[in-house]
Amino acid sequence: MKSKSTLPPYVCRYTGDLLAGVDEVGRGPLAGDVVAAAVILDPQNPIAGLADSKKLSEKKRERLFDEIREKALSFAIARATVEEIDQLNILQASLLAMSRAVEQLSVQPEFVLVDGNRKPVWRYDCDTVVKGDDRVAAIAAASILAKVTRDREMVALDAIYPGYGLAGHKGYPTKVHMEALARLGVTPVHRKSFAPVRRQLELI
C-alpha cells in the first residue's frame, strides 16, 4: 500500500522550476534572533521526508538539514537581530528576515511561496500559504533549515549565558526561563520589547 504523503497538496499557480519556499522560526521566544530560510528545491533531485520542522525529531531535522543543503538548487539563511526586533516589532522583523533570505539566494526565484498569511513588500511574484510548512515541500525545507540553525545558535548562547536554560527551551517563555529571568536578570540577547522582559527591566 502506498504511504500517504506528509504534505497535503497545495496547488500553486506557478508551474515552473524556480519556485522558492520561505519560512521563519523564532517569533515567540523572549531571546535570540528570528531566523528565516529560503529554498529552491531541485525537481530532479527530490528529498524524501520533508515536513513541518516542528513535527520532526531533532535527529531527522539534522539529517534533512544536510540533505537539503546538498540537493537544493539554492538555499539561503538570514535573520533579523534582537535589536531589529525591538525596533520594528516581531512581525516586521520576521518579514525582514524572510526578505533577506530570498534576496540572498544564489539562484533567484521566479515565484515565491511564503509560509503564513503575511508577505514582505518586495519585487517577487508570490503567494502566502497558511500552514505552508506542512503543505509545500520547499517551505518545509526552509522551515527545517531555519529551525536547525536557530536551535544551534540557542545552544551556543546557553554556554555564553548559563543558567537560563536556553539550550532546552530555545528562548521560549517556559517556567524555567521566566524564573531565570527573575533570578538572573535580562541579558543582551533578550528581546526588551517583549512584555515579560520589559516587566523585568521595569523592576530594576
Disulfide bonds with the S-S distance in Angstrom:
none
